[in-house]
Amino acid sequence: MGAFDFLMQGLATAAEPMMLLYALIGVTLGTAVGVLPGIGPALTVALLLPVTYRLDPAGSLIMFAGIYYGGMYGGSTTSILLNTPGESASIITALEGNKMARRGRGGPALATAAIGSFVAGLIATLLLAFLAPSIVQIALKMGPRENFALMVLAFVTVSAALGDSALRGLTSLFLGLALACVGIDQLTGQARLSFGVPELLDGIEVTTMAVAMFAVGEALAIAGTRVQADESVTAVKGSVWMSRKDWARSWKPWLRGTAIGFPIGAMPAGGAEIGTFLSYATEKKLSKHPEEFGNGAIEGVAGPEAANNASAAGTLVPLLTLGLPTSATAAIMLAGFQQFGLQPGPLLFATNPTLVWGLIASLLIANAMLLILNLPLIGLWVKLLTVPKPWLYAGILLFATLGTIGANPSSFELGMLLGFGVLGYVMRLFGYPIAPIVVGLILGPMAEQQLRRALSISQGDWTVLVQSPIAATLLALAALALIVPLILRARGKGQVLTQMAGDED
Amino acid sequence: MTAYSFIRNVFSILNAAIAATSAVRQHRMPETGALKKLGIREADFRAIQL
């Protein structure tokens, strides 16, 4: 069967009433958290992890994907109407979108953001559906050493390639890898780093860690940030619909934004934000009205919003085909798969095609739901902003605690939740990235298993790791991802290339 | 513009986007050089309530 047939089968699964309900809950929650500044899809999926582990795996994963897509949609509303991005991938939307709203063109700004998100989501999901089988075919040919090299590449890019300090990123990663060693060694049965505590013999629960780091830590961090926000909403005047001229100026940026956002989302350490910045720069360079940029150019909303949503589908490519998370939300979604005993990757396409294709097809449905939910209900979403912030933070902490105790009823688990939550807050306070610690905890055991397998096959010969061309290339890329940013930072804090190109201009 | 300078320009914009992303993820203001390379006015960016 080809990708099209699988997609049709997936659509049949995703169109079941219960699956539609899960998708609707997901996109509604996602839009709500996207609207609320400070709360992103990573936090929401983390909060829901312990609550959903008794539910249907396909339904839960469809809901998580809906939250991810919804978060990307919802973030633009507050960017445009409040100049306060709901999540970091919508920051660029605020630049032109809020200017448009202030000039009485909030309606077309919201419309181009919503339709652009829909178009990008649709194209990117289809790209995901048609690319995934080819990547799976390649991935199936990879052995332990290639898989280990791939994980090393993921470790390095997530922790060292992006961020102010490679040292901080690697510290966070190695903390995660160390925590991954806690518990009984699967190969020898030896207890490791458990310090005689029986509860630690099972290892650190990934769900608890994810909830602690992304929900508790994040809630403490945003509650502790002094906000002097002027939260006056710019009223949407005139028609919400776009004029013929708006359509003519928007469709190319939507397509370009998709072309930029999708591959960037699929790149390790990519993330949606890079795509939005690149899309804005591209639109400004290509625009026939560059003078309008900074004063409310519709291309500056259309392109970045499309890039933002396309990157969400792009992120799912390495997650579903290789089991590699390239963003914080993807890392938590991976934990979501694992809590149901599922391991994303090439084998999942063979062993559980109904689930995988149902999930991919549900993205198409979620995308259509989001378009219907977002534009007509704009007033409702804006009203969410009137919820007092202390209630929100208290609600997050309460929900995180109840969810964790519900999933693992033990006071030790609760202690770990609070301990890691405080660790997450302290790490944010001192500029340590959170994603590497969670990625280390999730991928650490898998990388260890692959390394040990490769070394068992080669009878302890380490050179086997570089004898395969694919593994050697991946390890070389990992080395480059580590060294190049270090050189750039050393030679003027990453401004060398900027200056070089500036001279060229 | 030669192919070499085009590639260098692309990488410099990518570098600026990565630097700006890194800053906003840490809830900080991106550096002026990065914003300039991306075609963003510093004052406009500063007005956004991050």
Interface residues (C-beta under 8 A of the other chain):
Chain A: P37 S79 L82 N83 T84 P85 S88 I91 A94 L95 N98 K99 A161 L162 G163 D164 T225 V227 A229 D230 G271 E273 I274 F277 L278 Y280 A281 K284 K285 F293 G294 G431 P433 L488 K493 G494 Q495 L497 T498 Q499 M500 A501 G502 E504 D505
Chain B: M1 S5 R8 N9 F11 S12 I13 L14 N15 A16 A17 I18 A19 A20 T21 S22 A23 V24 R25 Q26 H27 E31 G33 A34 K37 L38 G39 I40 R41 D44 F45 A47 I48 Q49 L50
